[in-house]
Amino acid sequence: MGFLSHSFWSKNIFRLENVILTSIPLHLSDWPFINSQGTQWISSTTRLYLSRNPPMSIREAIEAREKSLLAASACASRNSRGRVNAESSCPVRTCFQVDRDRILHSKAFRRLKHKTQVFLSPEGDHYRTRLTHTLEVAQIARTVARALQLNEDLTEAIALGHDLGHTPFGHAGERVLDELLGDGFHHVLQSLRVVDLLENDGAGLNLTWEVRNGILRHSKGRGALRGADPDNLPATLEGQVVRLADVAAYVSHDLDDAIRAGLIAADQVPQALRRELGARHGERINTMVTDLIAASRSSQTVTICFSTATAAAVTALRDWLFHAVYQAEPVVAEFHKASHILRELFHYFSAHPAALAAYGGGHVSGDPAEVAVADFLAGMTDRYAMNLYQQLFLPQPWKVL
Ligand code: MG
């Protein structure tokens, strides 16, 4: 009896310590109330733990922590609308942590490292690719989410997944597929298709409704940064954070890369924009992030927004980049060549379905054959598409010595 009693207590004290350790906010300096409310909350969590039979899992402890620390308008993991195919919950991670990990471990995510952001297949190691863009978006979005007491895990999952459907050669690749497909092509819909149907050997990632909605609604194109139609906004504030973190990231890093590439000089950027947003990458990110946090906190409606002045400056910088960088002759000239490659590959694989299968292309039941070709092409990295073009259309040197 004595032995059993000792075993019971050591087991439960271990669990109790575990709950307390996993319950303490990770960044104590961010939570100045830890000594008063935090201590009260830890003891209430402990009481909740002790009252549970069987004991609370680590995931349940994290969910209880969310309830105490997140804003009322945040999307708590426990309130997720769930997945298309129901699954049993992970004992350690919330549903949004699970989604983040599924995206991070996907093949489509790894391929982002060799997909164009602005400069096609850059040789210089300091240029952004679609992967580093994604990571910058995720970091900006997490900073904003934490400051606004929103769900950081949901925010991170949406950010990491938002561009999974991007084609090789950036928006030039997207335009070619849009032209060639009967029903058109948009990277946003393709991102959803990747996570729903193409990843995991065609089984999809079975993500939660909130992450899928955030991916689907992240794009603004050249639309308004303030006062967008609510029907087009993400349903969660976390999704809205990613939507604006995306533009904050790309207007600043694309400018930084264009200067690195010698396409523009720093002093060519309109002076008013340098004054409003900052002259350097770090200054611009700091201006946009702090503005996003302050404007969202003081907004009359529950929404994520820039202030009127910063929204106008970001829009003006985005418009300026379109002319000075995205449509600059040296960039467009390379994109013409890249478009030719994708067009030729599209026609080749449309005419040779056996070759499509041999190269690993799949076919989702019920979809037209051209969609299978587009899935294959959209999944390629820049270098894979260029190598394949070379292999299929250019004479190869005889390699037998
Ligand atoms: Mg993006």
Boltz pocket constraint, residues with backbone or C-beta under 6 A from the ligand:
constraints:
  - pocket:
      binder: B
      contacts: [[A, 133], [A, 137], [A, 162], [A, 163], [A, 246]]
      max_distance: 6.0
